[in-house]
Amino acid sequence: MTARLADITARIEGIRQLGAVVNAMKGIASARAHVARDQVTAVDSYAATLAAAMAQVVGAQAQAATGTADTPTGLLVFCAEQGFAGAFSERVLDTIPADAPLFLIGTRGLSVAASRDITPDWHAALPSHSTGMPKLAEAITTAIFAAMAKGDIGSLDVIHTSWEAGRPSVAQHRLLPLDLSALPAPTGADVLTQLPRTALIEGLSQDYLHALITRAALHAFAAENEARMQAMTAAGHQIEDELAVFEARLRHVRQSAITAEIIELGTGAAAAGPAR
């Protein structure tokens, strides 16, 4: 009986320690998601400023994005970097065709892709902190331009997860070529520039693309941490239920031990006979 009490007590302590780890992971994910959402707002403002500047320079010459007909469309796909995020990566990979040139972000997503016999043309890890997203966007931009220069892709779509109304939502939209017709209408008179118009548009376009990739990375980063929060919340409920079961079992075993001791004392007293 004593050994059983010790086993149950040790199991309860282990469950409580696991609960502490789960709560810590949930807290870290919550903080990272909150910071990333604030940074998305800042990047959106920066991208809008670049879009307005491009609209002033391009003016009425804006054209819709068409891509290159004889080269495939590449996919920039953001999956999970770490585990404990449910089916985050699986949900994203379910949306991609098998033969598309793939630029995959996320270490956990890479392992899930390998289990599906999907080999990306290029991959990178998602930074553990949102402040690393601009540097990641630079690496992605370099890889994309290299692939386009070699003729491996003629256009590029991005696929990432956003978190809307407490649920994950996988979004896909065109990144390259930039859809200049989607720029805001130019306002005011033509701006004075010191650079040739072509060079200025090219520079602004690169900065704008970098902002769009950074925004997608931040959305994916925030969504992964939201998914981890959800998974940790579910795990926390399960831990609470399991803890309640073992605490009830511990009370039952203790009560049984007390009852057995009373019976043993009573039996011993009866066997000893009346006191003289």
N, C-alpha and C positions, 0 to 999 in steps of 0.2 A: 504493500500500500504506500509506504514511504517513497519507494522508487517511482511509483506511478505519479505521486504528487510532485516529485522533483522533475519528472519528464514533462508534465503539463505546465509547470511553472516556467521551465526553460523554453518551452514552445511559445508561451505567452510573451516572454521577454523578447524572443526572436521576432515575433510578429510586431511587437511595439517598435523595435529597432527598424524593421522594414518600413513601418508606417512613417517613421521619422525621415527615412531616406526619400520615400515617395513625396512627403510634404515639402522637403527641400527641393526636389526636382521640380515640383509644381511651382514653387515660389520663384525659382530661377527662370523657368519658362515664361511665367507671367511677367517678370521684369523685362526680359528680352523682347517679348512681344510688344509690350507697352512702348519701349524705346524705339523699336522698329516702326511702329505705327506713327509716332511723332516724326521720325525721319522721312517717312513716305510723304508726309505733308510738305516738308521742306524741299524734297526732290521734285514734287509736283510743281511747286512754285518756281523752282529753278528751270524745269522743263518748259513751263508756260512762258517764262521770260525769253528763253531761247527760241521758242516757237514764234513769239511775237516779233523778235528780231529778224528771224528768217522771213517772216511774212513781209516785213518792210523791205527787205533786200530783194526777195523774189518777185513780190508784187503780183501782177496779173499773169505772170508766166508759170504759176503753179500748175503742176500736172499730177494726176493720180498715179499711184504706184502700180506698175504692171509686171515687173520682174523680167527674167530672160527665159524665153520659151524653151530653148534647147538644153537648159541645165536644170537640175532638180532643185527643189525648195528644201533648204536645210531647216532643222528644228533645234532651237535652243530650249532645252528642257530642264526645269528646276525640280529636283527631287529632294528627299530628306538627307541631311548630313549625318544624323544620329538615329538611333533606334528609339523605342518607346514612344512612337508617334502613330500607332495604329497602322492602317493601310494607306498612309500618306503617299508613299512612292508608288505603290501598286495602282492607286487611283489615277495618278498622272500617266504612268506607263501604259495603262489601258487605252489611252487616247491616241497613241502614236502608231503610224504605219510601220511595217517591219522593214521596209527598204529605204527609208528616208535617211539622208546624212544627219548624224545625230551629234549634237554638242550637249553633253550631259553634265549637270552640276549636282553634286551631292554624293558623299562616300557611301552612305546607306543605299541610295538609289542605284549606285553602280553595282553593288552586290545583288540587289533585286533584279536589275537588268541582266546580269550574268546568269542568274537562275532561269531566266527566260531565253537564254541564248541570244541576247541583244548585246552587240559590241559597239560602243560609241566611237565615232571618228575622233573625238576629242573629249576630254573630261577634266574636271577640276573639283576640288573640295569647296564646300560652302563655308565661309569663315564662321568661327564660333561666336563672334561679336559683330553687330551690324556696322560698326565703324570700318570694317574691312571690305564692305561691299564696293566702294569706288575702285579699289585696287583690283578686285575680282572683275569688275566691269571692264577695266583696261585690258586684262588678260583675255577676256572673252572677245573684246573688239579686235584685238590683234589676231586671234585665231580665226575669227570670221573673215576678216579682210584677206588673210593669207589663203583661206579656202576659196574665196571669190577670185583672187588673183590667179589661182591655179585652174579655175574653171570647174571646181568641184560642186559649187552651188551658184545659183543665179539670183536667189532670193532667200529670205530667212523669216521664219515664224518663231515666236516665243510661246512656250506653254508653261504656265506656272499656276500655283494654287493661291487663291485669295480666301479670306475668311469673312463670310457675310451672314449676318443674322444667326450667329452661332453655328454655322455649318460651312464645310469646305466647298469651294466652287472652283473647278478647273477652267481657266480661261486660255484662249489661244487668239493671237492677233499678229498681224504682219509687222515686222521690224524693218526689213530691207526689201526692196528700195523704199526709202522714206516717202510716205504719201504726202506730197507737198500741197495737194488740194485740200487736205484736212487742216491746214494751218489756219489760224484766225485771219479775218479780213484785215488788210493793212489799214492803218489809220494815219492821218496827217500827210504831210508832204514827204517826198522822197528824201531819204537820209543821205547825208554827205559821208562818203567813205574814202579812206586812204589806200585801201587794198583793191585790186581788181575784183570785180563782182564774182567771178567764178571761184577765185581763191577764198573769198569771204564766205560764200555759200558752202564751199567744201568744209571750211573750218567750223562753221556753225553747225553743219550737218553732223560732223563727227562728235561735237560736244552734245548735240541733241540726242544722238544715238547712245552715247555714253550715259546720259541721264535716263533714257528709257530702259536701258539694261539694268542700271542701278535700281530703278524703281521696281522692276520685275523681281530682282534679287531680294529687295527688302520685303516685297509682298510675300514671296516664298518663305523667307526667313521668319516673318511674323506668323504666317499660316502654319509652318512646321511647329513653332512653339505653342500656338493655340491648340494644335492637334495633340501635342504632348501634354498640355494642361488638361485637356479632355480625357486623355488616356490615364493620367495620374489621378484625376478625380474619380474615375471608374475604379481604378485600383485601390484608392483610398476607401471607397465604399465597401469593396470586397474585403479589405483588411479589417474594417470595423465589424463587418458581419462575422468574419472568422474569429476575431478577438472575442466577440460576444459569446460565440459557441464554446470556445475554450475556457473562458471565465466561468460560464455556467457549468461546464464539466468539472472545473476545479472546485467550485462550491459543492457540487454533488459528491465528488470524491472525498472532500474534507468532511462533509456530513456523514458519509458512509464510514469514514475512519473514526469519527467521534462516536457514532452508534456502535461500531464494533468494539471500541474501548469500553463503553458503558456495559455492553453485554458481557465482555470478558471480565470486567470487575464484578458484575453481578453474579456471574457464574462462579468466579473464584470465591466470593463471599459465601455463596450457598454451599459450595463444596467444603468449605472450612467448618460449617456447622455453626450453632449458636455459641456466642461467647460465654465463658464460664466466670 
